[in-house]
Amino acid sequence: MSKLFGILLFLAFFASSSSFAAEQKIIIHNEGWELIGELGVSQSQNPKGFILMLHKAAGTRSEYISMANKANKLGFHSLRLDLRGNGESINLGAFDYLVKKNFEINDRAWSDIAAAHKWIKSDPRFKDLPLIYMGGSYSGEKMVNASDVVGFADAYIEMSPGSFSEESIAKIDESGKPWVFTRVENERPFFTPLYQDIRDGSKNAEIWVYPGEAKTGHATRILSLMPEIEDLFLEWILKSIDR
């Protein structure tokens, strides 16, 4: 009997300590696209917030497996989402960077982000929690574009948003929300003036620059280049939402 009890206790501990036990595959329908995501529901009795995790171009939701695991254990719900034409969300076509195919698919990714925002806020479990957007490369600009439809999220993490426009820079302080921008030091050449424009155009944006090269550290690649940044992001979120 004691041996059985020990086994049950171990399984209970494993289930409570692993976010993957609570993850479930979901589909968000938007403009004919079937957007595939992984919903991580924290087992915390006092959840701190919800993090929407968005990949780079030609990326997938798998880039955030470790980040979601840490976030769930810390008390955050999460959604790792494949935007249209990327990952498994290819029912209407696939974006292919290598053969320069279907670039236009990514143009309306902002609509998918807005749809995910609405999906999250429609669930009674999540609607009153702070919503944090986390994106890289092209999705960094698209999640700002989504604010025209659903309003601003409660905090933004931007990893190497190369297409970040003057209009988006203006929205940083306009939003009244906390923003942090990260990149590796030896990113593509245009990142240095872009990040200077962000610094000049915003009083509130934080900018983090780390050693590394674009090949290994662009956008969400920085998560695998230096895994400790996931913990720094979570610390920043906790400080930013003050919960």
C-alpha positions as CSV (number, residue, x, y, z in Angstrom):
1,M,0.0,0.0,0.0
2,S,2.8,2.4,0.9
3,K,4.5,1.6,-2.4
4,L,1.3,2.4,-4.4
5,F,0.9,5.6,-2.4
6,G,4.5,6.6,-3.3
7,I,3.8,6.0,-7.0
8,L,0.6,8.1,-6.9
9,L,2.4,10.9,-5.0
10,F,5.2,10.9,-7.7
11,L,2.6,11.1,-10.5
12,A,0.7,13.9,-8.8
13,F,4.0,15.9,-8.3
14,F,5.0,15.3,-11.9
15,A,1.6,16.5,-13.2
16,S,1.6,19.6,-11.0
17,S,5.2,20.6,-11.9
18,S,4.9,20.1,-15.7
19,S,3.1,22.7,-17.8
20,F,2.8,20.1,-20.6
21,A,0.3,18.1,-18.7
22,A,-2.0,21.1,-18.9
23,E,-1.3,22.1,-22.5
24,Q,-3.9,21.4,-25.1
25,K,-4.0,21.9,-28.9
26,I,-6.5,24.5,-30.0
27,I,-7.7,25.9,-33.3
28,I,-8.7,29.6,-33.8
29,H,-10.7,30.2,-37.0
30,N,-10.0,33.5,-38.7
31,E,-10.7,34.6,-42.3
32,G,-10.8,31.0,-43.4
33,W,-7.5,30.1,-41.8
34,E,-7.2,27.4,-39.1
35,L,-4.7,28.8,-36.7
36,I,-3.1,26.0,-34.7
37,G,-1.9,26.8,-31.1
38,E,-0.9,25.2,-27.9
39,L,-2.8,26.5,-24.8
40,G,-0.9,26.2,-21.5
41,V,-3.1,26.6,-18.5
42,S,-1.2,27.2,-15.3
43,Q,-2.1,25.1,-12.3
44,S,-1.6,28.2,-10.0
45,Q,-4.6,29.1,-7.8
46,N,-3.7,32.7,-8.4
47,P,-2.7,33.1,-12.1
48,K,-0.7,36.2,-12.8
49,G,-1.5,36.8,-16.4
50,F,-1.7,35.5,-19.9
51,I,1.2,35.5,-22.4
52,L,0.5,35.3,-26.2
53,M,3.6,33.9,-27.9
54,L,4.2,34.8,-31.6
55,H,7.0,33.4,-33.8
56,K,9.3,35.0,-36.4
57,A,8.6,34.6,-40.2
58,A,9.0,31.0,-41.3
59,G,8.9,30.1,-37.6
60,T,6.6,28.0,-35.5
61,R,5.1,27.9,-32.0
62,S,7.7,25.3,-31.0
63,E,10.2,28.2,-30.5
64,Y,8.4,28.9,-27.2
65,I,8.2,25.4,-25.7
66,S,10.7,26.2,-22.9
67,M,9.4,29.7,-22.4
68,A,5.8,28.5,-22.0
69,N,6.9,25.8,-19.6
70,K,8.6,28.3,-17.3
71,A,5.7,30.8,-17.6
72,N,3.1,28.1,-16.7
73,K,5.1,27.0,-13.6
74,L,5.4,30.7,-12.5
75,G,1.6,31.2,-12.7
76,F,1.1,32.5,-16.3
77,H,-1.3,31.0,-18.8
78,S,0.1,30.9,-22.4
79,L,-0.8,30.5,-26.0
80,R,1.9,29.4,-28.4
81,L,0.3,30.2,-31.8
82,D,1.2,29.4,-35.4
83,L,0.2,32.4,-37.5
84,R,-1.3,32.0,-41.0
85,G,1.0,30.2,-43.5
86,N,3.5,29.2,-40.8
87,G,3.9,26.0,-38.8
88,E,0.8,23.9,-38.9
89,S,-1.5,26.9,-39.9
90,I,-1.3,26.2,-43.6
91,N,-4.8,25.1,-44.6
92,L,-4.9,28.0,-47.2
93,G,-1.3,28.0,-48.2
94,A,2.2,28.2,-46.8
95,F,4.8,30.9,-46.5
96,D,8.1,29.7,-47.8
97,Y,11.1,32.0,-47.2
98,L,13.6,29.7,-48.9
99,V,11.9,29.7,-52.3
100,K,10.4,33.2,-51.9
101,K,6.9,31.9,-52.1
102,N,3.7,33.4,-50.7
103,F,5.2,36.5,-49.0
104,E,1.8,38.2,-49.1
105,I,0.4,35.7,-46.6
106,N,2.2,37.4,-43.8
107,D,0.7,40.8,-44.5
108,R,-2.5,40.1,-42.6
109,A,-0.9,38.3,-39.6
110,W,-2.1,41.2,-37.5
111,S,-5.7,40.0,-38.0
112,D,-4.7,36.6,-36.6
113,I,-3.2,38.3,-33.5
114,A,-6.4,40.3,-33.1
115,A,-8.4,37.0,-33.4
116,A,-6.2,35.4,-30.8
117,H,-6.7,38.4,-28.5
118,K,-10.5,38.1,-28.8
119,W,-10.3,34.4,-28.3
120,I,-8.4,34.8,-25.0
121,K,-10.6,37.5,-23.7
122,S,-13.8,35.6,-24.5
123,D,-12.8,32.9,-22.0
124,P,-14.0,33.7,-18.5
125,R,-10.8,32.1,-17.1
126,F,-8.6,34.7,-18.8
127,K,-10.6,37.8,-19.6
128,D,-9.6,39.8,-16.5
129,L,-6.0,38.8,-16.5
130,P,-3.2,41.1,-17.9
131,L,-2.4,40.1,-21.4
132,I,1.2,40.2,-22.6
133,Y,2.3,40.0,-26.2
134,M,5.6,38.4,-27.0
135,G,6.8,38.4,-30.6
136,G,9.8,38.5,-32.9
137,S,10.9,39.8,-36.3
138,Y,7.8,40.4,-38.4
139,S,5.3,39.5,-35.7
140,G,6.7,42.4,-33.6
141,E,5.2,44.9,-36.0
142,K,2.0,42.9,-36.6
143,M,1.1,42.8,-32.9
144,V,1.2,46.6,-32.9
145,N,-1.0,46.7,-35.9
146,A,-3.5,44.5,-34.1
147,S,-4.1,47.3,-31.6
148,D,-6.1,49.1,-34.2
149,V,-8.8,46.4,-33.8
150,V,-8.6,45.2,-30.2
151,G,-6.7,47.9,-28.4
152,F,-3.4,47.6,-26.7
153,A,-2.2,44.6,-24.7
154,D,-0.9,45.2,-21.2
155,A,2.8,44.7,-22.0
156,Y,4.9,44.0,-25.0
157,I,8.1,42.0,-25.5
158,E,9.7,42.7,-28.9
159,M,12.6,40.6,-30.2
160,S,14.3,42.1,-33.2
161,P,11.2,43.6,-34.9
162,G,13.0,44.6,-38.1
163,S,9.9,46.0,-39.9
164,F,9.0,48.3,-37.0
165,S,7.6,51.4,-38.5
166,E,7.5,55.1,-37.4
167,E,3.8,54.7,-36.7
168,S,4.5,51.8,-34.4
169,I,7.2,53.7,-32.6
170,A,4.7,56.5,-32.0
171,K,2.4,54.0,-30.4
172,I,4.8,52.9,-27.7
173,D,4.3,55.9,-25.5
174,E,0.8,56.5,-26.8
175,S,-0.2,53.1,-25.4
176,G,0.8,53.9,-21.9
177,K,2.0,50.3,-21.6
178,P,5.5,48.8,-20.8
179,W,7.6,47.7,-23.7
180,V,11.0,46.0,-23.9
181,F,13.0,45.6,-27.1
182,T,15.8,43.0,-27.4
183,R,18.3,42.2,-30.1
184,V,21.8,40.7,-30.4
185,E,24.6,43.2,-30.9
186,N,25.6,42.1,-34.4
187,E,22.2,42.0,-35.9
188,R,21.5,43.0,-39.5
189,P,23.0,46.5,-40.2
190,F,19.7,48.4,-40.2
191,F,19.0,47.4,-36.6
192,T,21.4,49.9,-35.0
193,P,19.6,53.0,-36.5
194,L,16.2,51.4,-36.0
195,Y,16.8,50.9,-32.3
196,Q,18.2,54.4,-32.1
197,D,14.9,55.6,-33.6
198,I,13.0,53.7,-31.0
199,R,15.2,55.2,-28.2
200,D,14.7,58.7,-29.6
201,G,11.0,58.2,-30.3
202,S,10.0,56.8,-26.9
203,K,10.6,57.8,-23.3
204,N,9.3,54.5,-21.9
205,A,10.7,51.7,-24.1
206,E,13.4,49.6,-22.5
207,I,16.2,48.3,-24.9
208,W,18.3,45.3,-24.2
209,V,21.3,44.4,-26.4
210,Y,23.3,41.2,-25.9
211,P,26.4,39.7,-27.5
212,G,25.7,37.6,-30.5
213,E,25.1,37.5,-34.2
214,A,22.0,37.6,-36.3
215,K,22.6,34.1,-37.6
216,T,22.2,32.6,-34.1
217,G,20.3,35.3,-32.2
218,H,17.8,36.9,-34.5
219,A,14.3,37.3,-33.0
220,T,13.2,34.2,-31.1
221,R,16.5,32.5,-31.8
222,I,17.8,34.5,-28.9
223,L,15.8,32.2,-26.6
224,S,17.9,29.2,-27.5
225,L,21.1,31.3,-27.8
226,M,20.8,32.4,-24.2
227,P,18.1,30.6,-22.3
228,E,18.5,32.8,-19.3
229,I,16.8,35.6,-21.1
230,E,13.5,33.7,-20.7
231,D,13.8,34.2,-16.9
232,L,14.7,37.8,-17.4
233,F,11.6,38.3,-19.6
234,L,9.5,36.7,-16.9
235,E,11.0,38.9,-14.2
236,W,10.3,42.0,-16.4
237,I,6.7,40.9,-16.9
238,L,6.2,40.5,-13.2
239,K,7.6,43.9,-12.5
240,S,5.7,45.5,-15.4
241,I,2.2,44.2,-14.4
242,D,2.9,44.7,-10.7
243,R,1.0,41.6,-9.5
